[in-house]
Amino acid sequence: MKYSTYLIKYAEIAIKGKNRYVFEDALMHRMRLALKQIDGEFAVSKTQGRMYVDCKSDYDFDELIAALKKVFGINAICPMVRVEKKDFDSLREEVIRYVSEEYPDRNKTFKVFARRADKSFPVRSTEMNCALGEAILTAFPEMKVDVHTPEIELNVEVREDVCIYSKQIPGPGGMPIGTNGKAMLLLSGGIDSPVAGYMIAKRGVKIDAVYFHAPPYTSERAKQKVVDLARIVAGYAGTICLHVINFTDIQLAIYEKCPHDELTIIMRRYMMRIAEQIAKENDCLGLITGESIGQVASQTIQSLSVTNEVCTLPVFRPLIGFDKQEIIEISEKINAFETSILPYEDCCTIFVAKHPVTKPNLSAIKRSETKLEDVIDELVQKAIETDEVINVI
């Protein structure tokens, strides 16, 4: 069956108060941007707590669904038939036609769920449920009613027109991008950070990203891998402004002057400092990392506490309580996993301590950092000046 209209359902937006229109408008904007990426002409509209996509030309069903399934804020996508509101006899005929075309195999159970939003329509909702159910049973005796667990839930909504639908394709949920500010993602070439960006974006946060590159110890292929991961996240989060920072000189200085068991935590602290400075310059209200408690030495409670000490912006860690398999499952769902496991280094193994400290002492770390005082400010400024900005769509 070819559809010309889709009902778009949202969840959390419906509980908003007087500013609900702000979220609705943001969702419509994101839908229009998503539909521009596919062939066809589409119109997005809203009325009485409902949103619709009307297809004005030929289009590919799978492409349309794939595009809408990446728009945060959509709870369900319902292919539907919209017919002119006339009398009840006409409505009954349209429902029979819908079932006939949509379900060639009619050995199924069903339930009618009618809603009379237009109270001027002469038949009440409960009466429509019974009358339409009876009409379906008369037309298709092989079908059976099941009001508890039906295989088909036939929705009939009487509004300005009559909307008939029975399929609800799950959307990604969440909130429309841009309705909850902007944050800076520390993006690496691993599995975790793209998932963290996806999860924060799902809450309506606009994402920028920063990647710390260490040539010649990290290759251009590693950098391209990060760009590719940013592009995957951007499919959900919209255009990402990716900042590529040359971190080599800072790493070399830390390696030369600081205890080797503290390398990872001190490097992490300087990454957070630089990321925060770039975040503030770009109106970001927080940092995002892919850290999970205990996953590696730099992600113990003690290490996270020492890392946090350098930040004044809030640090969002959406994966903090996830185990690795849970993170991998989300990575696979958003099609990032195969890119994340490509064997291109995203950090230089020469800088990884053989026995990193797992319970760093903040005072000891600060004492070690004093050994960098004669060079670190200049190195940090030079690193920031290397900022290569890539707009990833």
C-alpha positions in Angstrom: 0.0 0.0 0.0 1.4 3.4 -1.0 1.0 6.1 1.6 0.8 9.9 1.0 0.6 10.9 4.7 2.4 10.0 7.9 1.2 10.8 11.4 4.2 11.7 13.6 3.8 11.0 17.3 5.9 12.5 20.1 6.0 11.7 23.8 7.8 14.0 26.1 6.9 17.1 24.2 3.2 16.5 25.0 3.8 17.1 28.7 5.3 20.5 28.1 3.3 23.6 29.2 2.9 26.9 27.6 6.2 26.6 25.7 5.3 23.4 24.1 5.1 25.1 20.7 8.9 25.8 21.0 9.6 22.1 21.1 7.1 21.3 18.4 8.6 23.9 16.1 12.1 22.6 16.8 10.9 19.0 15.9 9.3 20.2 12.7 12.5 22.0 11.8 14.6 18.9 12.3 12.1 16.8 10.3 12.3 19.2 7.4 16.1 19.1 7.5 16.1 15.2 7.5 13.6 15.0 4.6 15.8 17.3 2.5 18.4 14.6 2.4 16.2 12.2 0.4 14.5 12.4 -3.0 11.0 13.7 -3.0 8.9 16.7 -2.0 7.4 16.7 1.5 5.4 19.1 3.6 5.5 19.0 7.4 2.6 20.5 9.4 0.9 20.4 12.8 -2.6 20.8 14.1 -4.3 20.0 17.4 -1.4 18.1 19.0 -0.7 16.2 15.8 2.1 16.4 13.3 2.0 15.1 9.7 4.3 14.5 6.8 2.5 14.9 3.5 4.3 13.4 0.5 3.9 15.7 -2.6 5.8 13.5 -5.1 7.1 10.0 -5.6 9.4 8.9 -2.8 11.1 5.8 -1.4 9.3 4.4 1.6 12.5 2.9 3.2 14.4 6.1 2.7 11.7 8.2 4.3 11.4 6.0 7.3 15.2 5.8 7.8 15.4 9.6 7.7 12.7 10.1 10.2 14.1 7.4 12.5 17.1 9.6 13.1 15.1 12.6 14.2 15.1 12.9 18.0 11.7 13.8 19.4 9.8 11.4 17.3 8.2 8.6 19.3 6.4 6.8 16.4 5.9 7.1 12.7 2.4 6.0 11.5 1.7 5.5 7.8 -1.9 6.5 7.4 -4.7 7.2 5.1 -6.4 10.6 5.3 -9.9 10.8 4.0 -12.5 13.5 3.8 -14.9 13.6 6.7 -18.4 13.0 5.5 -21.1 10.8 7.1 -20.6 7.6 9.1 -21.5 5.3 6.2 -18.7 6.8 4.1 -16.3 6.4 7.0 -17.3 2.7 7.3 -16.6 2.1 3.6 -13.2 3.8 3.9 -12.2 1.6 6.9 -13.2 -1.5 5.0 -11.2 -0.4 2.0 -8.2 0.3 4.3 -8.3 -3.2 5.8 -8.8 -4.8 2.5 -5.7 -3.1 1.0 -3.4 -3.2 4.0 -4.0 -6.8 5.1 -4.4 -9.3 2.2 -3.8 -12.0 4.8 -6.8 -11.5 7.2 -6.4 -14.4 9.5 -5.6 -11.9 12.3 -7.1 -10.6 15.5 -8.0 -6.9 15.7 -9.3 -4.1 17.8 -10.8 -0.8 16.7 -9.7 2.3 18.6 -11.8 5.3 17.5 -11.3 8.9 18.7 -13.7 11.6 18.0 -11.7 14.8 18.4 -14.3 16.7 16.4 -17.4 16.6 18.7 -19.7 17.7 15.9 -19.4 14.3 14.3 -22.7 12.6 15.0 -21.3 9.2 16.2 -19.5 8.9 19.5 -16.2 7.1 19.9 -17.6 4.0 21.7 -20.3 3.7 19.2 -17.8 3.9 16.3 -15.7 1.2 18.0 -18.6 -1.2 18.0 -20.0 -0.3 14.6 -16.7 -0.4 12.8 -15.7 -3.6 14.5 -19.0 -5.2 13.3 -18.5 -3.9 9.8 -15.0 -5.5 9.6 -16.3 -8.8 10.9 -19.1 -8.8 8.3 -16.7 -8.0 5.5 -14.0 -10.3 6.6 -15.4 -13.2 8.6 -11.9 -14.8 9.0 -10.9 -11.9 11.3 -11.5 -12.1 15.1 -11.8 -9.4 17.7 -9.2 -9.4 20.6 -9.5 -6.3 22.8 -6.5 -7.3 25.0 -3.6 -8.4 22.7 -4.8 -7.8 19.1 -2.4 -8.3 16.1 -4.0 -5.2 14.5 -4.9 -2.1 16.4 -6.9 -0.1 13.9 -6.9 3.6 14.9 -9.6 5.9 13.5 -9.3 9.6 14.4 -12.0 12.0 13.4 -10.6 15.5 13.2 -10.7 18.0 10.3 -10.4 14.9 8.2 -10.5 11.3 9.2 -7.1 9.6 9.8 -6.9 5.8 9.6 -3.8 3.9 10.6 -2.7 0.7 12.2 1.1 0.6 12.1 3.4 2.4 14.4 7.1 2.4 13.5 9.2 3.3 16.5 11.2 6.5 16.4 14.3 7.3 18.4 12.4 9.2 21.1 14.2 11.9 23.1 13.9 15.7 22.5 14.5 17.8 19.4 18.1 18.9 18.8 18.7 22.5 20.0 16.0 22.6 22.7 18.5 22.0 25.5 21.6 24.1 24.8 25.0 23.0 23.4 27.9 20.9 24.8 31.4 19.9 23.7 32.1 16.2 23.1 35.6 14.9 23.6 35.6 12.5 20.6 38.1 9.8 20.1 38.3 6.9 17.7 37.0 4.4 20.2 33.6 2.9 20.8 32.5 4.9 23.8 32.6 8.6 22.9 30.4 8.5 19.8 27.8 6.6 21.9 28.1 9.3 24.6 27.5 12.0 22.0 24.5 10.2 20.6 22.9 9.8 24.1 23.4 13.5 25.1 22.1 14.6 21.7 19.0 12.5 22.3 18.2 14.8 25.1 18.0 17.8 22.7 21.6 19.0 23.2 23.4 20.5 20.2 26.8 18.9 19.9 30.3 20.3 19.0 33.3 18.0 19.3 37.0 18.1 19.9 39.6 15.5 18.9 43.2 15.5 20.1 45.5 14.5 17.3 49.2 13.5 17.9 51.1 13.5 14.6 53.3 11.7 13.7 52.4 9.2 16.3 48.8 9.2 15.2 48.1 8.9 11.5 45.8 10.7 9.1 43.8 7.5 8.8 43.1 7.8 12.6 42.0 11.4 12.1 39.7 10.4 9.2 38.3 7.6 11.4 37.2 10.3 13.9 35.7 12.4 11.2 33.7 9.4 10.0 32.5 8.7 13.5 31.5 12.4 13.9 29.5 12.0 10.6 27.7 9.0 12.0 26.7 11.0 15.2 25.8 14.0 13.0 23.2 11.8 11.3 21.2 12.1 14.5 22.6 15.3 16.1 22.8 17.5 13.0 26.0 19.3 11.8 28.9 18.9 14.2 31.7 21.4 14.4 34.7 19.2 15.0 37.8 20.9 16.4 41.1 19.0 15.7 43.8 19.9 18.1 47.5 19.0 17.7 48.4 17.5 21.1 51.9 16.1 20.4 54.1 18.7 22.1 52.0 18.6 25.3 52.2 14.8 25.3 56.0 14.9 24.8 56.5 17.4 27.6 54.4 15.4 30.0 56.3 12.2 29.0 59.6 13.9 29.6 58.9 15.7 32.9 56.2 13.8 34.8 56.2 10.4 36.5 55.2 7.7 33.9 52.5 6.1 36.0 50.7 9.5 36.1 51.0 10.1 32.3 47.4 9.2 31.5 45.7 11.2 34.2 47.9 14.3 33.6 47.3 14.1 29.8 43.6 13.7 30.5 43.6 16.8 32.7 45.2 18.9 30.0 42.7 17.6 27.4 39.9 18.6 29.6 41.4 22.1 30.2 41.8 22.7 26.4 38.3 21.2 25.6 36.7 23.5 28.2 38.4 26.6 26.8 37.2 25.7 23.3 33.8 25.0 24.7 33.5 28.4 26.3 34.7 30.1 23.2 31.9 28.4 21.3 29.0 29.0 23.8 28.9 25.4 25.0 27.5 24.8 28.5 29.2 21.6 29.3 31.6 18.8 28.3 30.7 15.3 27.3 32.9 12.2 27.7 32.4 8.5 27.1 33.8 7.5 30.5 32.4 4.5 32.4 33.4 3.8 36.0 36.3 1.3 36.3 36.6 0.6 32.6 40.2 1.7 32.5 42.7 3.2 34.9 41.7 6.8 34.0 38.1 6.0 34.7 38.2 4.9 38.4 36.3 7.1 40.8 39.5 8.5 42.1 40.8 9.3 38.5 37.5 10.9 37.5 37.6 13.1 40.6 41.1 14.3 39.8 40.1 14.9 36.2 37.0 16.9 37.2 39.1 19.2 39.4 40.3 21.2 36.4 36.8 21.8 35.0 34.5 24.6 35.8 31.8 23.5 33.3 29.7 20.5 34.1 31.0 17.2 32.7 28.3 14.9 31.3 29.1 11.2 31.4 26.0 9.4 30.0 27.8 6.0 30.0 29.0 6.2 33.6 27.1 3.2 34.8 27.1 1.1 31.6 29.2 -2.0 31.1 31.1 -2.5 27.8 28.5 -4.8 26.2 25.7 -2.3 26.8 27.8 0.4 25.2 28.6 -1.9 22.2 24.9 -2.6 21.7 24.1 1.1 21.3 27.2 1.5 19.1 25.9 -1.2 16.8 22.4 0.3 16.8 23.7 3.6 15.5 26.0 1.8 13.0 29.2 3.2 14.6 30.7 0.0 15.9 32.4 -1.2 12.7 34.0 2.2 12.3 35.1 2.4 15.9 37.0 -0.9 15.8 39.0 -0.1 12.7 42.7 -0.7 13.6 43.9 2.9 13.3 45.5 4.2 16.5 43.8 7.1 18.2 46.5 7.6 20.8 50.2 7.0 20.7 51.2 3.8 22.5 54.5 5.3 23.5 52.7 7.5 25.9 50.7 4.8 27.6 52.1 3.8 31.0 52.8 0.1 31.6 51.4 0.5 35.1 49.2 3.6 35.3 48.1 4.8 38.7 44.5 3.8 39.4 44.0 5.8 42.6 45.7 9.1 41.9 46.2 11.6 44.7 45.2 15.1 43.6 48.0 16.8 45.6 50.6 14.5 44.1 49.3 15.1 40.6 49.4 18.9 41.1 53.0 18.6 42.3 53.9 16.6 39.2 52.3 19.3 37.0 54.5 22.0 38.6 57.4 20.4 36.6 55.6 21.7 33.5 55.3 25.3 34.6 58.1 26.6 32.5 56.6 25.4 29.2 53.0 24.3 29.6 51.2 27.7 29.1 52.9 28.3 25.9 52.3 24.7 24.7 48.6 24.9 25.5 48.3 28.2 23.6 50.1 26.7 20.6 47.9 23.7 20.7 44.8 25.8 20.7 46.2 27.8 17.8 46.4 24.6 15.8 42.7 24.2 16.0 41.4 22.8 12.6 37.7 23.2 12.4 35.8 20.7 10.3 32.0 21.0 9.8 30.8 17.5 9.7 27.3 16.9 8.2 
